[in-house]
C-alpha cells in the first residue's frame, strides 16, 4: 500500500483543501523518470551526435589517406605518364577523380584539392611542402597546388586536401581548424619513383 493513499473522486469532490492537494502533488513520485529524462535527453542526444560525427570524420580521413596511397602507385611505377597526358589542369582533375573513385562514399570530390610535386631530394621535398602548408592562419590556402608529372627516381609528395563540414561539433576548437564549422583534412604520401623508362 502506498504511503499516501489516493482518494477516490467522491472524496476529492466532497471537499479537499488546496493546500493538501499541493502537498500531495509535491510528494508524488509519479512521472519522475519522464521528467528526469526530459532534462537530460537533449544534452545526451547532442553528445551522441557529436560522437558519431567525430567517428565519421576520422573514418573519412582514413578513407582519404588510403585513396591517396592507392592512387599514388600509378605515379610510383610510371603508369601515370601514359594515363595523364593532358595539360596540367586536365591532369590535376583526372588524378583527383582517381583519388575520389577510391573513396567514393565518404569523400565529396567537389571539395578535394590535390597537389603532386616532385623534387630531387627529400630535403627539397620537405622545404617545398613546408612552404605551402594548406592549413595556415585559421584558413585553407591551396594556392599553387597542382599536378606535376613525376620523372624516374624523383622524390614525389602527393597531398589531397578535403574541406570537411562539421554540424554537431562546430563549437570544438580541436576539430574546427579552417573556421566557420569546417575542418581541413589532409592526406599525404611521399616516395621515390621507380627507375621506369621515359
Protein Blocks (a to p, Z undefined) as FASTA:
>chain_A
ZZbdcddfklmmnopcfklmmmmmmmpcghklmmmmmmmmmmmmmmmmmmmmmmmmmmmm
mmmmmmmmmmmmmmmnommmmmmmcdfklmmmmmmmmmmmmmmmlpcfklcccdddddfb
fklmmmmmmmmcfbgghiacfehiacddddehiacddddddddddfklmmpmklmmnggh
iacddddddddddfddZZ
